[in-house]
Amino acid sequence: MNSMNHQGYTARIEYDERDNIFVGRLLGIRAIISFHGQTVKELRKEFEHAVDDYLVECSEKGVSPERPASGKLLLRVSPEVHGRAMVVAQASGKSLNQWVAEVLERAVTAEA
């Protein structure tokens, strides 16, 4: 995935062959925030402008801007997977939370 990051926000970038432009959309929040540009430089500028405008608008309205992640993750798995994960975590001298966080970190790093 092609992406850009600014102030903790990530955008997915795609190329629109029909219109001959790059198009981006913020990920991880419910608000639909998109932007576009004909060059990478223009796209970067529009992305930063879109994020900054979103943050200003939230401030003016007195609402907290959505953040892509809070750091809390509710995960439902089968009791068997839960049990095996707990055993593996304990065997490695870690809490289940520490172990899962490390496994997720490795998985998302491998994807990048």
N, C-alpha and C positions, 0 to 999 in steps of 0.2 A: 504494500500500500504506500502510495506517495502521500506524505503528510507535511504539515508545518506546525510549529508550536509558538505560542505567544502568551505570556502572562498566565501560564498554567492551562491554557486551552489548546486543544489539538484540532486540526482541520484535515479532512480527507480531500485530496486534490485529484481531479480527473481532467482529462483533455476532451473538450467537445469539438470533434472534428467538423461537425456541420457548421458551427458558428466560428470555428478557428480561434477558440479562447480556452483558457484554463478556468476551471470552475472549482470552488471550494465550499465546504460546508463543515461547520463545527460539529464535533462528535461529543457524545457523552452528556448532552443536556437536552431538555425537552424543547426549548426555544429553537425555532428554525432560523439559523443565521447563516446566510450564504453570501458569496462574493465572487467576483471574477476579474480576470485581467488578460490582456493579450500577450504579456511577457511575464516571466517569473518575477522580475523586479516589480512590475505593476501589481501582480497577484499578491506578493508579500505586503506591499503597501496597503492594498485593499483589505487584506486579512487583518492586519494590525489595526486599521481604521475600524473595521467591523467589530472587533473585540473591544476596542477602546470605547466606541459608541455605545455598545451594549452595557458596559460597566458604568458609563456616565448616565445612561437612561435609567438604570436600576437605582443609582444614587439619587437622581432627581425624583424618582417615584418613592424613595424611601424603602425599597425592598432589597433583600439580599440577592445578589446574583447567583444563579445556579453555578455550582462547581461540578466538574466532570466526575469527581469521586470524593467521598467523605473519608475513605480509609476503612469504612466498616463494610463487611461483606457477609450477607446471609446466604448460606449455601445449604441446599438440601441434597442429600445423597442417601443411598440405601444404608440400612444399619450394618450390613456386611462391609461395605466400603468404609464407613465411618470407623468401625472396629479395627479393620486392617490398618487404616491410616493412623489411628491412635497408637497401635502397637509399634508401627514403624517409627513414629515420632518419639515415643518413649525409648525405644531401642537406640535411637540416635542421641538421646539425652536432651530432647527438646520438648517444649509444649506442643500440642497439636496446632495451635495458632502459629507459633514460630515455624514449624515444619511446613505448614500449608503456605505461609507467606513466602518461604524460600522456594518451594516448588513453583508457585505462581510467578515469582520473579524470574526464575530460570526459563519458564515457558514463554513469557512475554518478551524476554531478552532474545530468545532464539527466534522469535517471529519477526523481530525488528530488522 
